Amino acid sequence: MQVIEHQYLHYRNVLVFEVQMNTATIAECLSGIADSLNVLGLQPNGKTIFTCRDSVFEFVVPVGRTISSCQYYRFKPEFKLVNAVRARHYGSFSCIEDKVKKLFEYLAEHSLSPVTQPYYVARCLESEIYDIYIGINENVL
């Protein structure tokens, strides 16, 4: 597994959708988000980022302009994940946990301290290619 250090994700003007779901419906949900953007008259301005906390998935969608928050999503002026490690996963999202476990093992072996949960970027839904990012502590003590 190739791990790349010192990576970052930075977007301005993002919509955040929170959905309770299981991993089997990730691709379907990402397609639904694209449809929602069309209804709102928005175009994505980058790849959708997502993470999971307590079986609630948070989708962060970069868009081209500001928009008011509502009950279905909230607007954030900026999303920034800095000093992260990145690994690529090829295959179904439902099998990604093995790669995440290996990435945490890499962090432990290299004395790197995670400060975020894993964030995922779907590079290609059709080919099932996902990037995994984990923010790490910059301090060396």
N, C-alpha and C positions, 0 to 999 in steps of 0.2 A: 504494500500500500504506500503510495507516495503522499507525503504530508508536506504542505507548503506553509511556512511560517510568515509572519508579518503581513497578513492579508487584511483588507478592510472592505466594508460595504458602506456606502454613503449615498443617501438619496434625500432630496428636498421634496416637499409636498407629497405626503403619503396618506393613503387611506388604510385604516386598520379594521379588519373584519375578524370577529371572534365567533367560532363555531365549535359546538361540542359534537364530535364525530369520531369514527375510527379510521385507522390508516388506510383501509381498503378503498375509501372514497376520495382520496387526495386528488387524483387526476380529474374526477368529476367536479369536485369543488373548485379547482383551479379554472376549469372551463366555465363554471357558473359565475365566477368572479369576472371573467372577461365579458360575459353577457351583461352583468350588472353595470360594468363600466360603460358599455354601449348605451344602456338605458339612461345613464347619467350624462351622456354626451362627452365622455372622457376617453382618452387613449392612454394605455400604459406607457410609462416613461422609463422602462427598465424591467428587469425580471422580478417576479413576485417572490418575496422572502416569507418563510413561515417557520413557526416553532410550536412546540406543544408543552403545555403546563397543566398537569392534573386532568388529562383527557380533553382539554380545551385547546383547540388549534387557533393560533393567532396568525393571520395573513396580513402582510405589510405590502401594499401595492403602490409603487411610485406612479404618480400621475403628473400631467403637465401644468396644473394650476391649482390654486387653493379652492377649497369647497367647504361649505359648512357641514359640521357633524350632524348626525341624526341618530335615531334609535337603531339603525342597522349597521352603521359604521361610524368611526370617529376619524377626524382629520388631524394629522400631526405635521407640523412644518418641517420636521427633519427626522431622519433615522440614520444613526451612525453606529457602526460596530467596528472598532479599531483593534489592532494588535491581535488578530485572530489566527488560528491555524485552520487550514482547509484540506479536506480530502474529498475525492470524487467517488461516488457510488454508481455502479452500473447495474441496473436491475430494478425489480419491483420495490416500491417504497416500503411495502410490508416486511421486506428483508433487510432494511437499512440498519436495524439495531446492532447487528454484528459488526458493521463498519464503525458505528458510533462507539461501541465498546472497545474496538481496536484503537480508535483515535484517543480515547481516554487513557488507554494503556500507554500509548506514545507519549502523552502528556506526563504521566507518572514517571516513565523511563527517562525523560529529559528534564525532570524537575520543573515542569511548567504547571502553574496553578490556574485552573479554569475559573473564570468570573462570570460566565454566562452559560445558559443551557445551549444545546445545539440549535443553530439556525440552519435552515435548508433553503436551497435555491434550485428550482426545477430548471435545469439547462435545456432539456429536450424531453417533453412528455412522451412523444411517440417512441423514442428510443430508451426511455426510462433512465435518464442521466440526471443525477442530483449532486450538487455540491453541499458539503457539510462544513459549517463554520462554527468554531467555538472560540469565544473571546478569552484571552489569557491575561493574567496579571503582568504588568510591565515591570514591577518591582523585582529586584534581585537583592535578596537580603542574606 
